[in-house]
Amino acid sequence: MVRALSLVPLSLAAALALLPVSTAVAETQKTSAELSLESAAAVFERKMEEFGARAERIQADDSLSETQKGLRIAALWSDYQPHVADFTAEATRQASQIAQAALAEIDIEAVVREATAGIAPMVEGLSTNGAWAQADPEHMVTYGLIAQYGMDQALDAMDEVEAALAVPPAPPVPPLPSET
């Protein structure tokens, strides 16, 4: 027990020592789409930081009124709007490629097989052991009565619809005169 506890700090130290290596391996396993998206995000982040710094300088300028500050920041934003559009387009382009690559790695047949693995025995059990599978004459009479009840309900509903359609619509009632 004491020996196992003394290995815990060594394991943690080993994991921390291997962290840069595992990060480097993870970096090499990234797709070109992921790397492109990260690069575009870094450029976009720098542009937004630049915008933020410039907007803060405008806000800090006491010689400007609030209206002037708002107009200058809006004008500044119009300068950065193309960067937003470019990043959005790039992110959309790369995200679809990343999703496509991720979906290519999924074995759809295996997912379906796993999802339906428990269903077949259940269906087989119901079909062979359930009351519906029994040819008992009393059950057959009961099922016939249930089916007849459902048919009678449907026929009654159709009769009600026919009766409603046969009655001519009532003439519209004129609105009451308003007391003004």
ZAMAR-250414 format. One line per 2 residues: number of its first residue (from 0); for each residue x, y, z of N, C-alpha, C. Coordinates in Angstrom, 1 decimal, decimal comma, always signed. Last residue first. Layout:
N
NUM	X/Y/Z/X/Y/Z/X/Y/Z | ...
//
This chain:
180
179	-72,9/+54,7/-30,4/-71,9/+55,8/-30,2/-72,5/+57,1/-30,1 | -73,4/+51,6/-30,3/-74,0/+52,7/-29,6/-72,9/+53,8/-29,4
177	-73,6/+49,7/-33,3/-72,8/+50,2/-32,2/-73,5/+51,4/-31,6 | -75,8/+47,0/-34,2/-75,3/+48,4/-34,3/-74,6/+48,9/-33,1
175	-74,4/+43,8/-34,6/-75,3/+44,7/-33,8/-74,8/+46,1/-34,0 | -73,9/+42,3/-37,8/-73,4/+42,8/-36,5/-74,4/+43,7/-35,8
173	-76,0/+39,6/-39,0/-75,4/+41,0/-39,1/-74,9/+41,4/-37,8 | -75,0/+36,3/-39,4/-75,8/+37,2/-38,6/-75,2/+38,6/-38,7
171	-75,2/+34,4/-42,4/-74,5/+35,2/-41,4/-75,4/+36,1/-40,6 | -77,3/+31,4/-42,4/-76,9/+32,7/-42,9/-76,1/+33,5/-41,9
169	-75,8/+28,2/-41,9/-76,7/+29,3/-41,4/-76,3/+30,6/-42,0 | -75,5/+25,7/-44,4/-74,9/+26,7/-43,5/-75,9/+27,8/-43,1
167	-77,5/+22,8/-44,4/-77,0/+24,0/-45,1/-76,4/+25,0/-44,0 | -76,3/+19,6/-43,7/-77,1/+20,7/-43,2/-76,5/+22,0/-43,9
165	-74,4/+17,8/-44,8/-75,8/+17,9/-45,3/-76,6/+19,1/-44,9 | -72,2/+18,0/-43,2/-72,1/+18,5/-44,5/-73,5/+18,6/-45,2
163	-73,0/+16,7/-40,9/-72,7/+18,1/-40,8/-72,6/+18,8/-42,2 | -73,5/+14,1/-41,9/-74,6/+14,9/-41,4/-74,3/+16,4/-41,3
161	-70,8/+13,4/-42,5/-71,8/+13,5/-43,6/-73,0/+14,3/-43,1 | -69,7/+13,5/-39,9/-69,2/+14,4/-40,9/-70,2/+14,6/-42,1
159	-71,1/+11,4/-38,7/-71,2/+12,8/-38,2/-70,7/+13,8/-39,2 | -70,3/+9,3/-40,3/-71,7/+9,6/-40,3/-71,9/+11,1/-39,8
157	-67,6/+9,2/-39,5/-67,9/+9,5/-40,9/-69,4/+9,9/-41,0 | -67,9/+8,4/-36,8/-67,3/+9,7/-37,1/-67,6/+10,1/-38,6
155	-69,0/+5,9/-37,2/-69,8/+6,9/-36,5/-69,2/+8,3/-36,8 | -66,8/+4,6/-38,4/-68,1/+4,7/-39,1/-68,9/+5,8/-38,5
153	-65,0/+4,6/-36,2/-64,7/+5,3/-37,5/-65,9/+5,5/-38,3 | -66,4/+3,0/-34,4/-66,0/+4,4/-34,1/-65,7/+5,2/-35,3
151	-66,5/+0,6/-35,8/-67,7/+1,3/-35,4/-67,5/+2,8/-35,1 | -63,7/-0,1/-35,8/-64,5/+0,2/-37,1/-65,8/+1,0/-36,8
149	-63,3/-0,4/-33,1/-62,6/+0,6/-33,8/-63,3/+0,9/-35,1 | -65,0/-2,6/-32,6/-65,2/-1,4/-31,9/-64,5/-0,2/-32,6
147	-63,8/-4,6/-34,2/-65,1/-4,1/-34,5/-65,4/-2,8/-33,9 | -61,4/-4,9/-32,8/-61,4/-4,4/-34,2/-62,7/-3,9/-34,6
145	-62,4/-6,0/-30,4/-61,7/-4,7/-30,4/-61,6/-4,1/-31,8 | -63,6/-8,3/-31,3/-64,5/-7,3/-30,7/-63,7/-5,9/-30,7
143	-61,3/-9,7/-32,2/-62,4/-9,3/-33,2/-63,3/-8,2/-32,6 | -60,0/-10,1/-29,8/-59,4/-9,2/-30,8/-60,4/-8,8/-31,9
141	-61,9/-11,8/-28,6/-61,6/-10,5/-28,0/-61,0/-9,6/-29,0 | -61,8/-14,0/-30,3/-63,0/-13,3/-30,2/-62,8/-11,9/-29,6
139	-59,1/-14,7/-29,9/-59,5/-14,3/-31,3/-60,8/-13,6/-31,2 | -59,1/-15,5/-27,3/-58,4/-14,3/-27,6/-58,8/-13,8/-29,0
137	-60,7/-17,8/-27,5/-61,2/-16,7/-26,7/-60,5/-15,4/-27,1 | -59,1/-19,5/-29,1/-60,3/-19,0/-29,7/-60,9/-17,8/-28,8
135	-55,6/-18,9/-29,5/-56,7/-19,3/-28,5/-58,0/-18,7/-29,0 | -53,2/-18,7/-30,7/-54,4/-19,0/-31,5/-55,6/-19,4/-30,7
133	-50,9/-16,2/-29,9/-51,7/-17,4/-29,5/-52,9/-17,6/-30,4 | -49,8/-13,9/-30,5/-49,3/-15,0/-31,2/-50,1/-16,3/-30,9
131	-50,8/-12,0/-28,8/-51,1/-11,9/-30,2/-50,7/-13,1/-31,0 | -49,6/-12,6/-26,4/-50,9/-13,1/-26,5/-51,4/-13,0/-28,0
129	-46,1/-13,6/-27,0/-47,2/-12,7/-26,7/-48,6/-13,3/-27,0 | -44,2/-15,3/-27,9/-44,7/-15,5/-26,6/-45,9/-14,6/-26,2
127	-43,4/-14,6/-30,5/-43,6/-16,0/-30,2/-44,3/-16,2/-28,8 | -43,3/-11,8/-30,5/-44,0/-12,5/-31,6/-44,3/-13,9/-31,3
125	-41,7/-11,2/-28,3/-43,1/-10,7/-28,4/-43,9/-11,5/-29,4 | -39,3/-12,4/-29,1/-40,0/-12,8/-27,9/-41,4/-12,4/-27,9
123	-38,6/-10,9/-31,3/-38,9/-12,3/-31,4/-39,6/-12,9/-30,2 | -38,3/-8,4/-30,2/-39,4/-8,6/-31,1/-39,7/-10,1/-31,3
121	-36,1/-9,0/-28,5/-37,3/-8,5/-27,9/-38,5/-8,7/-28,9 | -34,1/-9,7/-30,3/-34,6/-10,7/-29,4/-35,9/-10,3/-28,7
119	-33,9/-7,2/-31,8/-34,3/-8,4/-32,4/-34,8/-9,5/-31,4 | -32,9/-5,2/-30,1/-34,3/-5,1/-30,5/-34,7/-6,5/-31,0
117	-30,2/-5,1/-29,4/-31,2/-5,6/-28,4/-32,6/-5,7/-28,9 | -29,1/-4,1/-31,8/-28,7/-5,4/-31,3/-29,7/-5,9/-30,2
115	-29,4/-1,6/-32,8/-30,5/-2,6/-33,0/-30,2/-3,9/-32,4 | -27,1/-0,2/-32,2/-28,4/+0,3/-31,7/-29,5/-0,7/-31,8
113	-25,2/-1,8/-33,5/-25,1/-1,6/-32,0/-26,5/-1,2/-31,5 | -25,9/-1,4/-36,2/-25,8/-2,7/-35,6/-25,9/-2,7/-34,1
111	-25,6/+1,4/-36,4/-26,9/+0,8/-36,5/-26,9/-0,6/-35,9 | -22,8/+1,5/-36,0/-23,7/+2,3/-35,1/-25,1/+1,7/-35,2
109	-21,9/+0,0/-38,1/-21,6/-0,5/-36,8/-22,5/+0,2/-35,8 | -22,7/+1,5/-40,3/-23,3/+0,2/-40,1/-23,0/-0,3/-38,7
107	-21,1/+3,8/-39,9/-22,6/+3,9/-39,8/-23,2/+2,5/-39,6 | -18,4/+4,6/-38,6/-18,9/+3,4/-39,3/-20,4/+3,3/-39,0
105	-16,7/+7,7/-39,2/-17,8/+7,0/-38,5/-18,3/+5,8/-39,3 | -15,0/+9,1/-40,7/-14,4/+8,1/-39,8/-15,5/+7,3/-39,1
103	-16,5/+10,9/-42,1/-15,9/+9,8/-42,9/-15,3/+8,7/-42,0 | -17,1/+12,7/-40,2/-18,2/+11,8/-40,6/-17,6/+10,6/-41,4
101	-14,7/+14,1/-40,1/-15,2/+13,4/-38,9/-16,2/+12,4/-39,3 | -14,7/+15,2/-42,7/-13,6/+14,3/-42,3/-14,0/+13,5/-41,1
99	-16,9/+16,9/-42,5/-16,9/+15,8/-43,5/-15,8/+14,8/-43,2 | -16,1/+18,6/-40,6/-17,2/+17,8/-40,3/-17,2/+16,6/-41,3
97	-14,0/+19,9/-41,9/-13,7/+19,2/-40,7/-14,8/+18,2/-40,4 | -15,4/+21,0/-44,0/-14,4/+20,0/-44,3/-14,0/+19,2/-43,1
95	-17,0/+22,8/-42,6/-17,6/+21,8/-43,4/-16,6/+20,7/-43,8 | -15,0/+24,4/-41,5/-15,9/+23,6/-40,6/-16,6/+22,5/-41,4
93	-13,9/+25,8/-43,7/-13,1/+24,8/-43,0/-14,0/+23,9/-42,1 | -16,1/+27,4/-44,5/-15,4/+26,5/-45,4/-14,7/+25,4/-44,7
91	-16,6/+28,8/-42,1/-17,7/+28,0/-42,7/-17,0/+27,0/-43,7 | -14,2/+30,1/-41,8/-14,6/+29,2/-40,8/-15,7/+28,3/-41,3
89	-14,2/+31,8/-44,1/-13,1/+30,7/-43,9/-13,6/+29,7/-42,9 | -16,4/+33,4/-43,5/-16,4/+32,6/-44,7/-15,4/+31,4/-44,6
87	-15,5/+34,6/-41,2/-16,8/+33,8/-41,2/-16,8/+32,9/-42,4 | -13,3/+36,0/-42,1/-13,1/+34,9/-41,1/-14,4/+34,0/-41,1
85	-14,5/+37,8/-43,8/-13,5/+36,8/-44,3/-13,3/+35,7/-43,3 | -16,2/+39,3/-42,1/-16,7/+38,5/-43,2/-15,7/+37,4/-43,7
83	-14,2/+40,4/-40,4/-15,3/+39,5/-39,9/-15,9/+38,6/-41,0 | -12,8/+41,9/-42,3/-12,1/+40,9/-41,6/-13,1/+39,9/-41,0
81	-14,8/+43,8/-43,1/-14,3/+42,8/-44,1/-13,5/+41,6/-43,4 | -15,0/+45,3/-40,6/-16,1/+44,4/-41,1/-15,6/+43,4/-42,1
79	-13,1/+47,2/-40,1/-12,9/+45,8/-39,6/-13,9/+44,8/-40,1 | -14,2/+49,6/-41,0/-12,9/+49,2/-41,5/-12,6/+47,7/-41,2
77	-16,5/+49,7/-39,5/-16,6/+49,5/-40,9/-15,3/+49,1/-41,5 | -15,4/+50,4/-37,0/-15,9/+49,0/-37,2/-16,1/+48,7/-38,7
75	-14,8/+53,0/-37,5/-13,7/+52,1/-37,3/-14,2/+50,7/-37,5 | -17,4/+54,0/-37,6/-16,5/+54,1/-38,8/-15,3/+53,1/-38,7
73	-18,1/+53,5/-35,0/-18,9/+52,9/-36,1/-18,0/+52,9/-37,4 | -16,3/+55,1/-33,7/-16,2/+53,7/-33,4/-17,0/+52,9/-34,5
71	-17,2/+57,6/-34,6/-15,9/+57,2/-34,9/-15,7/+55,6/-34,7 | -19,8/+57,6/-33,5/-19,6/+57,7/-34,9/-18,2/+57,2/-35,3
69	-19,2/+57,5/-30,7/-20,0/+56,5/-31,3/-19,8/+56,5/-32,9 | -17,8/+59,9/-30,4/-17,2/+58,7/-30,1/-17,9/+57,5/-30,8
67	-19,8/+61,8/-31,1/-18,6/+61,7/-31,9/-17,9/+60,4/-31,7 | -21,6/+61,3/-28,9/-22,0/+61,0/-30,3/-20,8/+60,9/-31,2
65	-20,0/+62,0/-26,8/-20,5/+60,6/-26,9/-20,9/+60,3/-28,3 | -17,4/+64,2/-28,0/-18,7/+64,0/-27,3/-19,0/+62,5/-27,5
63	-13,8/+64,3/-27,3/-15,0/+64,0/-28,1/-16,2/+63,8/-27,3 | -11,9/+64,8/-25,4/-12,2/+65,9/-26,3/-13,4/+65,6/-27,2
61	-11,3/+62,4/-24,2/-12,3/+63,3/-23,5/-12,6/+64,5/-24,4 | -10,8/+59,3/-25,3/-10,6/+60,7/-25,7/-11,7/+61,6/-25,2
59	-11,5/+56,8/-24,7/-10,8/+57,5/-23,7/-10,6/+59,0/-24,0 | -12,7/+55,9/-27,0/-13,6/+56,1/-25,8/-12,9/+56,9/-24,8
57	-10,4/+55,7/-28,6/-11,5/+56,6/-29,0/-12,4/+56,9/-27,8 | -9,1/+53,7/-27,3/-8,5/+55,0/-27,4/-9,5/+56,0/-27,7
55	-10,9/+51,6/-27,7/-10,7/+52,1/-26,3/-10,0/+53,4/-26,3 | -10,6/+51,2/-30,4/-11,9/+51,7/-29,9/-11,8/+52,2/-28,4
53	-8,0/+50,2/-30,5/-8,3/+51,5/-31,1/-9,6/+52,1/-30,6 | -8,3/+47,8/-29,1/-7,4/+48,8/-28,6/-7,7/+50,2/-29,2
51	-10,2/+46,5/-30,7/-10,5/+46,8/-29,3/-9,6/+47,9/-28,8 | -8,7/+46,2/-33,1/-10,0/+47,0/-33,1/-10,3/+47,4/-31,6
49	-6,8/+44,5/-32,1/-6,4/+45,8/-32,6/-7,6/+46,7/-32,6 | -8,3/+42,3/-31,5/-7,6/+42,9/-30,4/-7,2/+44,3/-30,8
47	-9,2/+41,6/-34,1/-10,2/+42,1/-33,1/-9,5/+42,8/-31,9 | -6,7/+40,9/-35,2/-7,5/+42,0/-35,8/-8,5/+42,5/-34,8
45	-6,1/+38,6/-33,6/-5,2/+39,8/-33,6/-6,0/+41,0/-34,1 | -8,3/+37,0/-34,4/-8,2/+37,4/-33,0/-7,2/+38,6/-32,9
43	-7,7/+36,5/-37,1/-8,9/+37,3/-36,7/-8,8/+37,8/-35,3 | -5,3/+35,0/-36,8/-5,3/+36,3/-37,5/-6,5/+37,2/-37,1
41	-6,4/+32,8/-35,4/-5,3/+33,6/-34,8/-5,2/+35,0/-35,5 | -8,2/+31,9/-37,3/-8,7/+32,3/-36,0/-7,7/+33,2/-35,3
39	-6,5/+31,0/-39,3/-7,5/+32,1/-39,6/-8,0/+32,7/-38,3 | -5,3/+28,9/-37,9/-4,5/+30,1/-38,4/-5,4/+31,3/-38,7
37	-7,4/+27,2/-37,4/-6,7/+27,8/-36,3/-5,9/+29,0/-36,8 | -8,1/+26,6/-40,1/-9,1/+27,3/-39,2/-8,4/+27,9/-38,0
35	-5,8/+25,2/-40,9/-6,2/+26,5/-41,6/-7,2/+27,3/-40,7 | -5,9/+23,0/-39,2/-4,8/+24,0/-39,1/-5,1/+25,3/-39,8
33	-8,3/+21,9/-40,1/-8,2/+22,3/-38,7/-7,1/+23,3/-38,5 | -7,6/+21,3/-42,7/-8,7/+22,2/-42,5/-8,6/+22,7/-41,0
31	-5,6/+19,4/-42,4/-5,2/+20,7/-42,9/-6,3/+21,7/-42,7 | -5,9/+17,9/-39,1/-6,1/+17,9/-40,6/-5,7/+19,3/-41,1
29	-3,7/+16,8/-36,6/-4,7/+17,7/-37,1/-4,7/+17,7/-38,6 | -1,6/+15,3/-35,8/-2,7/+14,6/-36,2/-3,8/+15,5/-36,7
27	+0,3/+17,1/-34,8/+0,6/+16,4/-36,0/-0,6/+15,7/-36,6 | -0,9/+17,8/-32,3/-0,7/+18,8/-33,4/-0,5/+18,2/-34,7
25	-0,6/+15,4/-30,9/-2,0/+15,9/-31,3/-1,9/+16,9/-32,4 | +2,1/+15,4/-30,6/+1,5/+14,4/-31,4/+0,1/+14,8/-31,9
23	+2,4/+17,6/-29,0/+3,0/+17,7/-30,3/+2,4/+16,6/-31,2 | +1,0/+16,7/-26,7/+0,5/+17,9/-27,4/+1,1/+17,9/-28,8
21	+2,7/+14,6/-26,0/+1,3/+14,3/-26,4/+0,7/+15,5/-27,2 | +4,9/+16,2/-25,3/+5,0/+15,2/-26,4/+3,7/+14,9/-26,9
19	+4,0/+17,7/-23,1/+4,4/+18,4/-24,4/+4,5/+17,4/-25,6 | +3,4/+15,5/-21,3/+2,4/+16,4/-21,9/+2,8/+17,1/-23,1
17	+5,3/+14,0/-20,1/+4,9/+13,6/-21,4/+3,9/+14,5/-22,1 | +5,6/+15,3/-17,7/+6,7/+15,3/-18,5/+6,3/+14,9/-20,0
15	+3,1/+14,7/-16,6/+3,4/+16,1/-16,9/+4,6/+16,2/-17,8 | +3,4/+11,9/-16,3/+2,4/+12,4/-17,2/+2,6/+13,9/-17,5
13	+5,5/+11,9/-14,5/+5,7/+11,3/-15,8/+4,7/+11,8/-16,8 | +4,3/+13,0/-12,3/+5,4/+13,7/-12,9/+5,7/+13,2/-14,3
11	+2,3/+11,1/-11,8/+1,9/+12,5/-12,1/+3,1/+13,2/-12,8 | +4,0/+9,0/-11,1/+3,1/+8,9/-12,3/+2,6/+10,3/-12,7
9	+5,2/+10,0/-8,9/+6,0/+9,7/-10,0/+5,2/+9,6/-11,3 | +3,1/+10,2/-7,1/+3,8/+11,4/-7,5/+4,6/+11,2/-8,8
7	+2,4/+7,4/-7,0/+1,5/+8,4/-7,5/+2,2/+9,6/-7,9 | +4,2/+5,8/-5,7/+4,3/+5,8/-7,1/+3,4/+6,9/-7,7
5	+3,5/+5,8/-3,0/+4,7/+6,5/-3,4/+4,9/+6,6/-4,9 | +1,3/+4,2/-3,0/+1,1/+5,6/-2,8/+2,3/+6,4/-3,2
3	+2,5/+1,7/-3,4/+1,6/+2,2/-4,4/+1,4/+3,7/-4,3 | +3,9/+1,5/-0,9/+4,7/+1,5/-2,2/+3,8/+2,1/-3,3
1	+1,9/+1,3/+0,9/+2,8/+2,4/+0,9/+3,5/+2,6/-0,4 | +0,8/-1,2/+0,0/+0,0/+0,0/+0,0/+0,9/+1,2/+0,0
//
